[in-house]
């Protein structure tokens, strides 16, 4: 280590957004990555399945990447790994349930057995190059969540992961106050802390509150119960299964990801399911209505999820009936409010009684509110502070809290994805940028859909497409057939015959102009047709359909 040695922190995801959390820690020629998550597509990302971080920086420095350390098993922290590990095969470190959930994903992607997975326990210390990583138990909405104390030659970096301060957790495992306080006494160089709930005052409620609310709903329900929640919210699943057993209901699991998580968590001992409680969907359909609970995916209104398909009457095995009680045990991720609202409306229309967060208290957050954030700062006493995991306003609010707690403004860094932060023992600064951003996953395609494709999809969805088909003799240059007009999503041809005639006339004028000027290149002819119709159609209809001229060779 030299006098000029520095630690660099480089967020590749999770800042200024909810999801795709990823933080790079660099010392000299060694790189350690914390988490590798995905996020769900925004409304305008038509057809996109998920969004993952751009890891160009890591690929450019692949020989320096020593490993990926995981804080917990939620999608926004591990979901991108099956895509990234194809390009960057490095060891992965995580707790038993986290790696269990990851293993299921890797198997789906055909990567089972190809990745080195290293299981750790809370309070374990693992040496990864120059980094000694200490795993610290925290409370969250999934078991086996940990914070990280990354010991470097210049000092300790504490990464909280997702956490909350709960004195009555479902699994009895509380946040390791002693270890955080011990780190604070010894000296923490940088604290990276979860900002998701930085706008909320007070403390986040215990998950056990939901258990009590669930029991109230189960006691009053006379018909079937369908509960939708995040598949990875194992504590919530446990409380639902416990309530079902107490009120003599069998449990059927709906949705592929939910089936996978329940199977893995049960196999690893993180779910306690009384014998005979779980039943298959076929058997559940034959049970009396007051004897069944369906646990389903779809709490975010995802179009292809089980609950959404039930709501639109398109699920093969579960049909919503009047008198059913539907529990949506989750808060909409920012941007998903409309999707969730639509599903709730559809369920009410089918005669169901819908219990959802804004009116019921059927969900509590897994993230810390302001008093818990203050407590973390007080315990760790960091020299420098970086708010992470949240949209920009949340990061700003968290930074303001840190300032209130006595951290000097110059030692607080609110940054964006791709910005490089450099720290010495005594100083910190912004130090440039690296490539970062969103990589879009559409079906089997990773990164092959960009802004141009999304723009075309948006245009097609809003104004449709107009196809002009012309057959031209390559030898004589004469028009053999056409122009024929095909409209999809623009106007219905039979009801717009006058407009179609005008379009043909404009195309013929454009073709005559090409021939008069000896324009014979097909690309130039197509451009002339497109230009002639673009202005005409907008003036005529105030719409801008995609115009696709097709010239066929006779």
C-alpha positions in Angstrom: 0.0 0.0 0.0 1.3 3.4 -1.0 0.7 6.9 0.4 -1.6 7.6 -2.6 -3.7 4.4 -2.2 -7.4 4.9 -2.6 -10.6 3.0 -2.3 -13.1 3.5 -5.1 -16.9 2.9 -4.8 -18.8 2.7 -8.1 -22.6 2.1 -8.1 -23.7 0.4 -11.3 -27.3 0.2 -10.2 -29.8 1.1 -7.4 -29.1 4.8 -7.2 -31.9 7.1 -8.6 -34.1 4.1 -9.1 -35.8 1.2 -7.3 -34.1 -2.1 -8.2 -31.0 -3.5 -10.0 -28.8 -2.9 -7.0 -25.1 -3.3 -7.7 -22.1 -1.7 -6.0 -18.4 -2.1 -7.0 -15.6 -1.8 -4.5 -12.1 -1.3 -6.0 -8.8 -1.2 -4.3 -5.7 -1.1 -6.5 -6.0 -4.0 -9.1 -8.8 -5.8 -7.1 -12.5 -5.5 -7.5 -15.3 -6.8 -5.3 -19.0 -6.6 -6.4 -21.9 -6.3 -3.9 -25.2 -7.6 -5.2 -26.4 -8.0 -8.8 -30.1 -7.2 -9.1 -32.8 -6.6 -11.7 -35.6 -4.1 -11.9 -39.0 -4.4 -13.5 -39.6 -2.5 -16.8 -41.1 1.0 -16.7 -44.4 1.5 -18.5 -42.9 2.8 -21.7 -40.6 -0.2 -22.0 -43.1 -2.1 -24.2 -42.5 -5.8 -24.4 -39.5 -5.8 -22.0 -39.4 -8.5 -19.4 -36.7 -7.2 -17.0 -34.0 -4.6 -16.8 -30.4 -5.5 -15.6 -27.3 -3.3 -14.9 -24.8 -2.4 -17.7 -21.6 -4.2 -16.6 -19.4 -2.9 -19.3 -16.9 -1.6 -16.7 -16.7 -5.0 -15.1 -16.2 -6.8 -18.4 -13.4 -4.3 -19.3 -11.7 -5.2 -16.0 -12.8 -8.9 -15.8 -9.3 -10.0 -14.7 -9.5 -7.8 -11.6 -13.0 -9.0 -10.4 -12.5 -11.4 -7.5 -16.1 -12.2 -6.6 -19.7 -11.2 -6.0 -21.0 -10.9 -2.5 -24.8 -11.0 -1.9 -26.7 -9.4 0.9 -30.0 -11.3 0.5 -32.2 -13.2 -1.9 -34.6 -10.6 -3.4 -34.8 -10.2 -7.1 -33.5 -6.6 -7.0 -30.3 -8.0 -5.4 -29.7 -11.4 -7.2 -32.1 -11.4 -10.2 -29.5 -10.3 -12.8 -26.9 -12.9 -11.9 -28.0 -15.5 -14.4 -27.4 -13.0 -17.2 -24.2 -11.5 -15.8 -22.5 -14.8 -14.8 -22.6 -15.9 -18.5 -20.2 -13.1 -19.2 -18.4 -12.9 -15.9 -17.9 -16.3 -14.2 -16.5 -15.4 -10.8 -17.1 -16.9 -7.3 -20.4 -15.9 -5.5 -20.7 -15.6 -1.7 -24.0 -15.6 0.2 -26.0 -17.2 3.0 -27.8 -20.5 2.6 -31.2 -19.3 1.6 -29.8 -16.6 -0.7 -27.8 -19.2 -2.6 -30.7 -21.6 -2.5 -32.9 -19.1 -4.3 -30.0 -18.2 -6.7 -29.4 -21.9 -7.5 -33.0 -22.2 -8.6 -32.5 -19.3 -11.0 -29.2 -20.7 -12.4 -30.8 -24.0 -13.0 -33.6 -22.4 -15.0 -31.0 -20.7 -17.1 -28.9 -23.8 -17.7 -26.0 -22.6 -15.5 -26.4 -25.1 -12.7 -23.0 -26.4 -11.7 -21.1 -23.9 -13.7 -20.8 -21.2 -11.0 -18.8 -21.5 -7.8 -21.2 -20.8 -4.9 -19.8 -20.2 -1.4 -22.1 -20.5 1.5 -21.5 -18.2 4.5 -23.1 -17.7 7.9 -23.7 -14.4 9.8 -20.5 -13.4 11.7 -18.4 -15.3 9.2 -15.3 -13.6 7.9 -14.1 -14.4 4.3 -10.9 -13.1 2.8 -11.3 -12.2 -0.9 -8.0 -10.7 -2.2 -7.3 -7.6 -0.1 -10.9 -7.5 1.2 -11.9 -9.2 4.4 -15.7 -9.4 4.2 -17.6 -9.8 7.5 -21.3 -10.9 7.3 -23.6 -9.3 9.8 -27.2 -10.4 10.5 -30.0 -8.0 9.8 -33.8 -8.2 9.8 -35.6 -8.0 6.5 -38.7 -9.5 4.8 -36.6 -12.5 3.7 -34.6 -14.7 6.1 -30.8 -14.9 6.0 -30.4 -11.2 5.1 -27.0 -9.8 6.0 -25.1 -6.5 6.0 -21.4 -6.4 5.0 -18.4 -5.0 6.7 -15.7 -4.9 4.1 -12.4 -4.5 5.8 -9.8 -2.8 3.4 -6.3 -1.6 4.0 -7.7 2.0 4.3 -10.6 1.3 6.6 -14.0 -0.4 6.9 -16.8 0.0 4.5 -20.2 -0.9 5.9 -22.9 -1.9 3.3 -26.2 -2.3 5.1 -28.0 -4.2 2.3 -31.8 -4.0 2.9 -32.6 -3.9 6.6 -35.1 -2.8 9.3 -34.8 -2.7 13.1 -37.3 -5.2 14.5 -37.4 -6.4 18.1 -40.0 -9.1 17.4 -39.0 -10.7 14.0 -40.9 -13.7 12.7 -37.9 -16.0 12.8 -36.6 -14.6 16.1 -33.3 -13.4 14.5 -32.8 -9.7 15.3 -30.3 -7.3 13.8 -26.8 -7.7 15.3 -26.6 -4.5 17.2 -23.5 -5.5 19.0 -21.5 -6.1 15.8 -22.5 -2.7 14.3 -21.7 -0.9 17.6 -18.3 -2.7 17.7 -17.5 -1.6 14.2 -18.5 2.0 15.1 -16.2 1.9 18.1 -13.3 0.7 16.0 -14.0 3.2 13.2 -16.0 3.0 10.0 -14.6 4.8 7.0 -17.8 4.8 4.8 -21.4 3.8 5.5 -23.6 2.8 2.5 -27.1 2.7 3.8 -30.6 1.7 2.4 -32.7 4.8 1.5 -35.9 3.2 0.3 -38.0 4.5 3.3 -36.0 7.7 4.0 -39.1 9.8 3.5 -41.0 7.9 6.2 -40.9 9.2 9.8 -40.7 6.9 12.8 -40.0 3.2 12.8 -41.1 0.5 10.3 -43.7 -1.9 11.9 -42.9 -5.5 12.7 -43.8 -8.2 10.2 -45.8 -9.8 13.1 -48.4 -7.0 12.7 -49.2 -8.6 9.3 -49.7 -12.0 11.0 -52.3 -10.6 13.3 -54.1 -8.9 10.4 -54.0 -12.1 8.4 -55.6 -14.0 11.2 -58.4 -11.4 11.4 -59.1 -11.8 7.6 -59.0 -15.6 7.8 -61.4 -15.6 10.8 -64.0 -13.5 8.9 -63.7 -15.1 5.4 -66.4 -17.6 4.5 -65.3 -18.5 1.0 -62.0 -19.1 -0.7 -58.9 -17.0 0.1 -56.3 -16.0 -2.5 -53.2 -14.2 -1.2 -50.8 -12.5 -3.5 -47.4 -11.4 -2.3 -43.7 -11.3 -3.4 -42.6 -14.9 -3.9 -39.4 -14.2 -1.9 -41.1 -12.8 1.1 -40.7 -16.0 3.1 -41.7 -14.5 6.4 -45.1 -13.5 4.9 -45.5 -17.0 3.4 -44.9 -18.5 6.7 -47.5 -16.4 8.5 -50.1 -17.2 5.8 -49.4 -20.9 6.1 -49.6 -20.7 9.9 -52.9 -18.9 9.7 -54.3 -21.3 7.2 -53.4 -24.3 9.4 -55.0 -22.6 12.4 -58.3 -22.1 10.6 -58.3 -25.5 9.0 -57.5 -24.5 5.5 -55.3 -26.4 3.0 -52.8 -24.4 1.0 -52.3 -24.5 -2.8 -49.4 -22.6 -4.5 -50.0 -20.7 -7.7 -47.4 -19.3 -10.0 -44.0 -20.8 -11.1 -41.8 -18.5 -9.1 -43.9 -19.0 -6.0 -43.8 -22.8 -6.4 -40.0 -22.6 -6.7 -39.5 -20.4 -3.6 -41.8 -22.4 -1.4 -40.0 -25.6 -2.5 -36.5 -24.2 -1.9 -37.4 -22.5 1.5 -39.2 -25.7 2.7 -36.3 -27.9 1.7 -33.7 -25.7 3.4 -35.8 -25.4 6.6 -36.8 -21.8 6.3 -40.5 -22.6 6.1 -42.4 -24.8 8.6 -45.3 -26.4 6.8 -47.5 -28.8 8.8 -47.9 -32.2 7.3 -50.8 -32.5 4.9 -51.3 -28.7 4.6 -50.0 -28.3 1.0 -52.2 -29.6 -1.8 -52.0 -29.6 -5.6 -54.3 -27.2 -7.5 -56.5 -30.1 -8.8 -57.2 -31.3 -5.3 -57.8 -27.7 -4.1 -60.6 -27.3 -6.7 -62.5 -30.2 -5.1 -62.3 -28.8 -1.5 -65.1 -26.8 0.2 -64.7 -23.1 -0.4 -63.9 -22.3 3.2 -61.2 -24.9 3.4 -58.6 -23.5 0.9 -56.0 -20.8 0.7 -54.3 -20.1 -2.6 -50.9 -18.3 -2.3 -50.2 -16.6 -5.6 -47.8 -14.4 -7.5 -49.0 -11.1 -9.0 -48.9 -8.6 -6.1 -47.5 -6.0 -8.5 -50.1 -6.5 -11.2 -47.7 -8.1 -13.6 -49.6 -8.8 -16.9 -48.6 -12.5 -17.1 -48.7 -13.3 -13.3 -51.2 -15.7 -11.8 -53.3 -13.1 -10.0 -53.7 -10.9 -13.1 -54.7 -13.9 -15.2 -57.3 -14.8 -12.5 -58.6 -11.2 -12.5 -59.2 -11.3 -16.3 -60.6 -14.8 -16.2 -57.7 -16.3 -18.1 -56.2 -18.7 -15.5 -56.6 -22.4 -16.4 -57.0 -23.7 -12.9 -58.3 -20.9 -10.6 -61.4 -18.9 -11.4 -62.4 -16.0 -9.2 -65.9 -16.4 -7.8 -68.3 -14.0 -5.9 -67.5 -14.3 -2.2 -63.8 -15.0 -2.6 -61.4 -13.0 -0.4 -58.4 -11.7 -2.2 -55.4 -10.4 -0.2 -52.8 -8.3 -1.9 -50.0 -8.3 0.6 -47.6 -5.9 -0.9 -47.1 -2.2 -1.7 -46.9 -1.3 -5.4 -43.3 -0.6 -6.5 -43.2 3.0 -7.9 -44.5 2.8 -11.4 -46.7 -0.2 -10.8 -49.6 1.6 -9.2 -51.8 1.6 -12.3 -51.3 -2.1 -12.9 -52.2 -3.0 -9.3 -55.2 -0.6 -9.3 -56.5 -2.2 -12.6 -56.2 -5.8 -11.1 -58.0 -4.7 -7.9 -60.8 -3.2 -10.0 -61.2 -6.3 -12.1 -61.3 -8.5 -8.9 -64.0 -6.3 -7.4 -66.0 -6.6 -10.6 -66.0 -10.3 -10.3 -67.6 -10.1 -6.9 -64.5 -10.7 -4.8 -63.7 -8.9 -1.5 -60.3 -7.4 -2.0 -58.0 -6.6 1.0 -55.1 -4.4 0.0 -52.4 -2.3 1.7 -53.8 1.3 1.4 -56.9 0.4 3.4 -56.0 -2.6 5.5 -52.5 -2.7 7.0 -52.0 -6.1 5.3 -48.4 -5.2 4.4 -45.5 -3.7 6.2 -42.2 -2.6 4.6 -39.0 -4.5 4.9 -37.0 -1.3 4.9 -35.9 1.2 7.6 -37.8 4.4 8.3 -36.1 7.6 9.5 -35.5 6.6 13.2 -33.9 3.3 12.1 -31.7 5.1 9.7 -30.6 7.4 12.4 -29.9 4.5 14.7 -27.6 2.9 12.0 -25.7 6.1 11.7 -25.3 6.4 15.5 -24.2 2.8 15.8 -21.5 2.9 13.1 -20.3 6.5 13.5 -19.0 6.7 9.9 -16.5 9.3 8.7 -18.1 9.4 5.2 -21.7 8.6 4.3 -23.3 7.5 1.0 -27.1 6.9 0.7 -27.9 4.0 -1.6 -31.0 2.0 -2.8 -33.6 4.5 -3.7 -34.9 7.2 -6.1 -33.0 10.5 -6.0 -35.4 12.3 -3.6 -34.9 9.4 -1.2 -31.2 9.7 -1.4 -31.4 13.5 -0.7 -33.7 12.9 2.3 -31.3 10.3 3.7 -28.4 12.7 3.2 -30.3 15.4 5.1 -30.8 12.9 8.0 -27.1 12.2 8.0 -26.3 15.9 8.2 -28.8 16.2 11.2 -26.8 13.4 12.9 -23.7 15.4 12.7 -21.9 14.1 9.6 -20.3 17.1 7.8 -21.9 18.1 4.5 -18.5 17.6 2.8 -18.4 14.0 4.0 -21.8 13.1 2.5 -21.9 12.0 -1.1 -25.2 11.7 -3.1 -24.3 10.2 -6.4 -25.7 8.6 -9.5 -25.1 5.2 -11.2 -21.7 5.2 -12.9 -20.2 8.0 -10.7 -16.9 7.1 -9.1 -16.3 8.0 -5.5 -12.7 7.9 -4.2 -11.7 7.7 -0.5 -8.5 7.9 1.4 -8.3 7.6 5.2 -9.1 11.3 5.5 -10.7 12.5 2.3 -13.4 11.6 -0.2 -14.3 13.0 -3.6 -16.1 12.5 -6.9 -13.6 11.1 -9.4 -15.2 10.8 -12.8 -17.6 8.3 -14.3 -17.7 4.8 -15.8 -20.1 3.3 -18.3 -23.4 2.4 -16.6 -27.1 2.2 -17.5 -29.9 -0.2 -18.3 -29.7 -3.4 -20.3 -33.1 -4.6 -21.5 -34.0 -8.3 -21.5 -36.7 -9.3 -24.0 -37.4 -13.0 -24.1 -34.0 -14.7 -24.9 -32.5 -11.4 -26.1 -30.2 -9.6 -23.7 -29.3 -6.1 -24.7 -30.5 -6.4 -28.3 -33.4 -4.0 -27.7 -32.4 -0.4 -27.4 -33.9 3.1 -27.6 -34.6 2.8 -31.3 -36.5 -0.4 -31.0 -38.5 1.0 -28.0 -39.3 4.1 -30.0 -40.6 2.0 -32.8 -42.7 -0.1 -30.5 -44.1 3.0 -28.9 -44.9 4.5 -32.3 -46.6 1.3 -33.4 -48.6 1.1 -30.2 -49.8 4.7 -30.5 -50.4 5.2 -34.2 -50.0 1.9 -35.9 -48.3 1.1 -39.2 -49.1 1.8 -42.9 -47.5 -0.5 -45.4 -47.2 0.6 -49.1 -46.5 -2.4 -51.5 -45.3 -1.7 -55.0 -44.1 -4.1 -57.6 -41.5 -2.6 -60.1 -39.8 -4.2 -63.1 -36.1 -4.0 -62.5 -35.4 -4.1 -66.2 -37.8 -1.4 -67.4 -38.4 0.4 -64.2 -42.2 0.4 -64.8 -44.7 -0.2 -62.1 -46.1 -3.7 -62.6 -48.6 -3.7 -59.6 -49.7 -1.4 -56.9 -49.5 0.7 -54.9 -51.4 -1.5 -52.5 -52.0 -0.1 -49.0 -52.1 -2.2 -45.8 -53.1 -0.6 -42.5 -52.6 -2.1 -39.1 -53.5 -0.2 -35.9 -53.9 3.1 -38.0 -57.3 3.1 -39.7 -59.7 0.3 -40.8 -59.3 0.2 -44.6 -63.0 -0.6 -45.4 -64.2 2.4 -43.4 -61.5 4.8 -44.8 -61.7 4.1 -48.6 -61.5 7.8 -49.4 -58.3 8.2 -47.4 -56.8 5.1 -49.0 -57.5 6.5 -52.4 -55.8 9.8 -51.4 -52.8 7.8 -50.1 -52.5 5.9 -53.4 -52.6 9.2 -55.2 -49.8 10.7 -53.1 -47.7 7.6 -53.6 -48.2 7.8 -57.4 -47.2 11.5 -57.4 -44.1 10.6 -55.5 -43.3 7.8 -57.9 -43.8 10.1 -60.9 -41.5 12.6 -59.3 -38.8 9.9 -58.9 -39.1 8.8 -62.5 -39.0 12.4 -63.8 -35.7 12.9 -61.9 -34.2 9.5 -62.9 -34.3 8.2 -59.3 -34.0 4.5 -59.6 -32.4 3.4 -56.3 -35.1 1.6 -54.4 -33.9 3.1 -51.1 -34.3 6.6 -52.5 -37.8 5.8 -53.9 -38.8 4.5 -50.5 -37.6 7.7 -48.9 -39.6 9.8 -51.3 -42.8 7.8 -50.6 -42.2 8.0 -46.8 -41.6 11.8 -46.9 -44.7 12.4 -49.1 -47.0 10.4 -46.8 -45.6 11.5 -43.5 -46.7 15.2 -43.8 -49.9 14.3 -45.6 -51.1 11.8 -43.0 -50.3 14.1 -40.1 -52.2 17.0 -41.7 -55.1 14.7 -42.5 -55.4 12.7 -39.3 -53.0 14.3 -36.7 -51.4 10.8 -36.4 -48.0 9.6 -37.2 -48.1 5.9 -38.1 -45.0 4.1 -39.0 -44.8 4.2 -42.8 -43.2 1.1 -44.4 -42.7 1.1 -48.2 -42.0 -2.3 -49.7 -40.8 -2.6 -53.3 -41.0 -6.0 -54.9 -39.0 -7.0 -57.9 -40.9 -8.4 -60.9 
